[in-house]
């Protein structure tokens, strides 16, 4: 004899988010960093900053937030307004 | 019932074992067996709530899955809930959906944090929610299954799969279930929900992002000041996220006997919070230097406190009446407690 059960998983339409256009050339670009406060990321971002500034004459906007929290809306908006691309720190 | 059921339907052999084998394989459970969420059980529970099954209550991070009434009920059936528990679960989810609760962080962190649901108001009695002896332990269907349903929803709708998404290093037993009521009748203090802006005749749930439940023995003394110092010592333990982040609402669960004893000694609820705050700070030089350098720790005049302000400490009266034991619920630190009416 058969039994039917219902799935407990979320269902429904996927959110349609448009992907940002890829950046093909870093020269002279404004690059945002979202630093999640972990030391390991700081080390990585400092190296990347050096690379982007020296090799590509890029401008860095560095935003630091508290670990395990969302970035403040103002910080996200500022990056959206000014940066060509953003590198976001996740986890640790 | 305004809308039809829309969940995916799975057909299988009609046996408890087959359903549970399937649920385990699919990762739907918390590790314990589930009550099979049959169409009949789900439809009956939705009918009992009187709600539209397709009403979206909240999106649960990190997957941002839609917690519709129907999905809440499917998970509530699996958890073993009674239909009348559903409004409590819905209120708890709404509270967790507030941005300041930081559910995304709670769902994905390495910290052992889990939401604790503290119930106030008349619903405690009508649903038989344990507010008394062993209220954080086993034995009460409402406490056990409301908390469990919330955990299943965080897993199945929020995508909080242990390992790949829920990155908890160890987790904690409270991740199975953590729900209790306040002993309003035994307390000399105003209830938590009234302190947070609700009427005494309203029912409400307060969610707190709890990283651990830490026992404090206060037995063998009836001296209010001595007991306060024991509580403050635990509150100011330097390894906790309350001390390392300082942005949470550390919560102390006291017996009604404690509240009475404090009142008799001239301490109001506000006084107790103030004394705890003043006596729980620790010199900053006891903390790892790197945390200070990175600005993670909030330092005030060379000392570190478990909360930003004394009023951020939550006091709840629950459990047996004798003032022998207290429980400090240290929090995730980056989370603010939220209260929503049921």
Interface residues (C-beta under 8 A of the other chain):
Chain A: X1 X2 X3 X4 X5 X6 X7 X8 X9 X10 X11 X12 X15 X37 X39 X42 X66 X67 X68 X69 X70 X91 X92
Chain B: X5 X6 X7 X8 X9 X10 X11 X12 X13 X14 X15 X18 X19 X22 X28 X36 X37 X38 X39 X42 X60 X63 X64 X65 X66 X67 X71 X74 X75 X78 X99 X102 X104 X105 X108 X109 X110 X111 X152 X156 X157 X158 X159 X167 X245 X247 X290 X294 X296 X332 X334
